[in-house]
Amino acid sequence: MQVFGIAILVALVGFFASIAISPETAMVFVVVYIVGLLVLGYVLSAMAKRQTSVVVAAPPVDVEQAVLAHFKGIGWKQVNGSGRLNFQSRGIGIGSYGSTNPVMSIGLSDSVDGGTEVDVWMSEWVSRAGMATSCDRVVTKRWSLLRKLDAMSSVGGVQLGSS
């Protein structure tokens, strides 16, 4: 919701500031804003579709509790899906009007180093013109989850890579 909120704020402030200058400036702002929003949507959509894996130096039970606590609240609900834990976003995001929100899935497995390997991916989504709806919500939630898991680990999460 943070990215969507910032996009709305930029639209309002930018439009009113540009219309104060001239109607032509306002038209240029609207065109540039729409193109910028489309580019942002496609970039965030590509980021949301990537699977990320990290190793956390903590037992799977502790990692599972941390993940459940991270998704607790009204912004996400637990659903059935292809991962061990699956959460669907609620509310609005970029391109989400009248659409089904995406599902983030989290897989947990024992690591050879004694920690827990955590896989995070967007398992279900709706595309509009090639852009995943509410992709901004997935990107920001995954980023904050990975930061939380990294903080849990006494040696820091070891990035395995993204695919």
C-alpha positions as a Python dict, from the first residue, in 0.01 Angstrom:
ca = {
    (1, 'M'): (0, 0, 0),
    (2, 'Q'): (298, 230, 52),
    (3, 'V'): (385, 251, -319),
    (4, 'F'): (21, 299, -418),
    (5, 'G'): (-22, 574, -159),
    (6, 'I'): (289, 754, -280),
    (7, 'A'): (166, 727, -640),
    (8, 'I'): (-166, 887, -543),
    (9, 'L'): (12, 1163, -351),
    (10, 'V'): (243, 1239, -646),
    (11, 'A'): (-60, 1249, -878),
    (12, 'L'): (-249, 1496, -663),
    (13, 'V'): (39, 1726, -577),
    (14, 'G'): (185, 1714, -927),
    (15, 'F'): (-143, 1779, -1101),
    (16, 'F'): (-242, 2073, -883),
    (17, 'A'): (107, 2222, -901),
    (18, 'S'): (118, 2187, -1279),
    (19, 'I'): (-232, 2326, -1331),
    (20, 'A'): (-130, 2631, -1127),
    (21, 'I'): (139, 2693, -1389),
    (22, 'S'): (-77, 2639, -1699),
    (23, 'P'): (-325, 2395, -1853),
    (24, 'E'): (-58, 2283, -2102),
    (25, 'T'): (178, 2197, -1818),
    (26, 'A'): (-99, 1998, -1655),
    (27, 'M'): (-152, 1797, -1975),
    (28, 'V'): (220, 1724, -2003),
    (29, 'F'): (225, 1618, -1637),
    (30, 'V'): (-69, 1380, -1689),
    (31, 'V'): (98, 1214, -1989),
    (32, 'V'): (435, 1183, -1813),
    (33, 'Y'): (266, 1055, -1497),
    (34, 'I'): (71, 784, -1682),
    (35, 'V'): (381, 668, -1869),
    (36, 'G'): (580, 669, -1545),
    (37, 'L'): (309, 473, -1364),
    (38, 'L'): (305, 213, -1642),
    (39, 'V'): (684, 176, -1631),
    (40, 'L'): (673, 148, -1251),
    (41, 'G'): (398, -113, -1275),
    (42, 'Y'): (593, -328, -1522),
    (43, 'V'): (915, -304, -1318),
    (44, 'L'): (737, -392, -992),
    (45, 'S'): (550, -672, -1168),
    (46, 'A'): (877, -827, -1287),
    (47, 'M'): (1018, -794, -935),
    (48, 'A'): (707, -953, -779),
    (49, 'K'): (724, -1255, -1011),
    (50, 'R'): (1076, -1348, -900),
    (51, 'Q'): (1126, -1620, -643),
    (52, 'T'): (1367, -1535, -363),
    (53, 'S'): (1541, -1786, -137),
    (54, 'V'): (1731, -1717, 184),
    (55, 'V'): (1884, -1928, 458),
    (56, 'V'): (1797, -1826, 812),
    (57, 'A'): (2003, -1949, 1107),
    (58, 'A'): (1695, -2046, 1308),
    (59, 'P'): (1480, -2360, 1338),
    (60, 'P'): (1180, -2393, 1102),
    (61, 'V'): (931, -2355, 1388),
    (62, 'D'): (1073, -2014, 1483),
    (63, 'V'): (1083, -1901, 1120),
    (64, 'E'): (723, -2012, 1068),
    (65, 'Q'): (611, -1815, 1374),
    (66, 'A'): (798, -1507, 1250),
    (67, 'V'): (631, -1535, 908),
    (68, 'L'): (285, -1576, 1063),
    (69, 'A'): (345, -1274, 1286),
    (70, 'H'): (465, -1070, 985),
    (71, 'F'): (142, -1133, 792),
    (72, 'K'): (-82, -1082, 1095),
    (73, 'G'): (-322, -792, 1055),
    (74, 'I'): (-583, -675, 811),
    (75, 'G'): (-363, -626, 503),
    (76, 'W'): (-314, -995, 429),
    (77, 'K'): (-518, -1310, 492),
    (78, 'Q'): (-402, -1670, 511),
    (79, 'V'): (-531, -1884, 223),
    (80, 'N'): (-468, -2226, 68),
    (81, 'G'): (-194, -2240, -192),
    (82, 'S'): (116, -2407, -324),
    (83, 'G'): (346, -2317, -33),
    (84, 'R'): (363, -2422, 329),
    (85, 'L'): (226, -2076, 418),
    (86, 'N'): (15, -1874, 173),
    (87, 'F'): (-120, -1521, 210),
    (88, 'Q'): (-343, -1312, -15),
    (89, 'S'): (-326, -935, -3),
    (90, 'R'): (-632, -730, 80),
    (91, 'G'): (-706, -380, -31),
    (92, 'I'): (-592, -177, -325),
    (93, 'G'): (-266, -161, -513),
    (94, 'I'): (-139, -66, -857),
    (95, 'G'): (-387, -193, -1116),
    (96, 'S'): (-600, -381, -862),
    (97, 'Y'): (-938, -216, -920),
    (98, 'G'): (-1197, -490, -976),
    (99, 'S'): (-937, -767, -975),
    (100, 'T'): (-832, -1057, -754),
    (101, 'N'): (-533, -978, -534),
    (102, 'P'): (-215, -1187, -560),
    (103, 'V'): (-108, -1471, -330),
    (104, 'M'): (239, -1490, -177),
    (105, 'S'): (362, -1836, -87),
    (106, 'I'): (638, -1926, 155),
    (107, 'G'): (817, -2260, 158),
    (108, 'L'): (1026, -2373, 455),
    (109, 'S'): (1278, -2656, 455),
    (110, 'D'): (1575, -2765, 662),
    (111, 'S'): (1906, -2630, 541),
    (112, 'V'): (2220, -2844, 524),
    (113, 'D'): (2385, -2588, 754),
    (114, 'G'): (2131, -2649, 1028),
    (115, 'G'): (1916, -2345, 961),
    (116, 'T'): (1602, -2304, 757),
    (117, 'E'): (1581, -2239, 385),
    (118, 'V'): (1297, -2000, 308),
    (119, 'D'): (1153, -1965, -43),
    (120, 'V'): (921, -1671, -111),
    (121, 'W'): (728, -1634, -435),
    (122, 'M'): (406, -1494, -580),
    (123, 'S'): (211, -1810, -660),
    (124, 'E'): (-115, -1665, -792),
    (125, 'W'): (-190, -1336, -965),
    (126, 'V'): (-401, -1174, -1232),
    (127, 'S'): (-230, -993, -1519),
    (128, 'R'): (-361, -688, -1695),
    (129, 'A'): (-170, -602, -2011),
    (130, 'G'): (122, -808, -1878),
    (131, 'M'): (129, -633, -1539),
    (132, 'A'): (48, -828, -1222),
    (133, 'T'): (-222, -649, -1024),
    (134, 'S'): (-118, -526, -677),
    (135, 'C'): (244, -614, -755),
    (136, 'D'): (354, -322, -538),
    (137, 'R'): (202, -489, -230),
    (138, 'V'): (390, -813, -299),
    (139, 'V'): (724, -638, -351),
    (140, 'T'): (704, -429, -34),
    (141, 'K'): (575, -715, 183),
    (142, 'R'): (844, -955, 58),
    (143, 'W'): (1115, -693, 112),
    (144, 'S'): (1006, -633, 472),
    (145, 'L'): (973, -1009, 537),
    (146, 'L'): (1325, -1076, 410),
    (147, 'R'): (1460, -797, 631),
    (148, 'K'): (1282, -948, 932),
    (149, 'L'): (1420, -1296, 854),
    (150, 'D'): (1769, -1154, 809),
    (151, 'A'): (1744, -986, 1149),
    (152, 'M'): (1638, -1319, 1304),
    (153, 'S'): (1951, -1490, 1188),
    (154, 'S'): (2250, -1454, 1417),
    (155, 'V'): (2487, -1467, 1119),
    (156, 'G'): (2253, -1292, 875),
    (157, 'G'): (2054, -1450, 598),
    (158, 'V'): (2267, -1585, 316),
    (159, 'Q'): (2117, -1489, -19),
    (160, 'L'): (2086, -1796, -238),
    (161, 'G'): (1966, -1604, -538),
    (162, 'S'): (1653, -1516, -725),
    (163, 'S'): (1496, -1687, -1020),
}
